[in-house]
Amino acid sequence: MINVEKETYTGLRWNPIKRTIDASNDWWESRLKVVPEAKKFRTSSIDPEFE
């Protein structure tokens, strides 16, 4: 028996060149209504530590 976790599509991608979160304008507009402070992540690069 195989236990498969349900995956959901978030619409997010990582842009390794810009080092930013890559998402559609619609996604950003809807998320920024909920979390306005996240605006900086739309254009600023970050240095994530991947495990």
C-alpha positions as CSV (number, residue, x, y, z in Angstrom):
1,M,0.0,0.0,0.0
2,I,1.3,3.4,-0.9
3,N,0.5,6.5,1.0
4,V,0.4,9.5,-1.4
5,E,0.1,13.0,0.0
6,K,-2.4,15.2,-1.7
7,E,-0.6,18.0,-3.6
8,T,-2.1,21.4,-4.3
9,Y,-1.0,23.9,-7.0
10,T,0.1,27.2,-5.4
11,G,1.0,29.1,-8.6
12,L,4.4,29.9,-7.0
13,R,7.8,29.3,-8.5
14,W,11.3,30.2,-7.4
15,N,13.3,32.4,-9.8
16,P,16.9,31.4,-9.2
17,I,18.3,34.2,-11.4
18,K,16.4,37.0,-9.6
19,R,16.2,35.0,-6.4
20,T,12.6,36.1,-6.0
21,I,9.2,34.4,-5.6
22,D,7.7,34.3,-9.1
23,A,3.9,34.4,-9.2
24,S,1.2,35.9,-11.4
25,N,0.0,39.5,-10.8
26,D,-3.4,38.1,-9.8
27,W,-1.8,36.0,-7.1
28,W,0.2,38.9,-5.8
29,E,-2.8,41.2,-5.7
30,S,-4.9,38.8,-3.8
31,R,-2.1,37.9,-1.3
32,L,-1.2,41.5,-0.7
33,K,-4.7,42.3,0.4
34,V,-4.2,39.7,3.2
35,V,-0.6,40.4,4.0
36,P,0.4,43.9,2.8
37,E,3.9,43.6,4.4
38,A,4.7,40.9,1.8
39,K,5.1,43.5,-0.9
40,K,8.8,43.6,-0.4
41,F,9.1,40.0,-1.5
42,R,7.6,40.7,-4.9
43,T,10.8,42.5,-6.2
44,S,13.5,42.0,-3.5
45,S,15.8,39.0,-3.6
46,I,16.1,36.7,-0.6
47,D,18.7,34.1,0.3
48,P,16.7,31.1,1.4
49,E,18.3,28.2,3.1
50,F,17.0,25.1,1.5
51,E,17.1,21.9,3.6
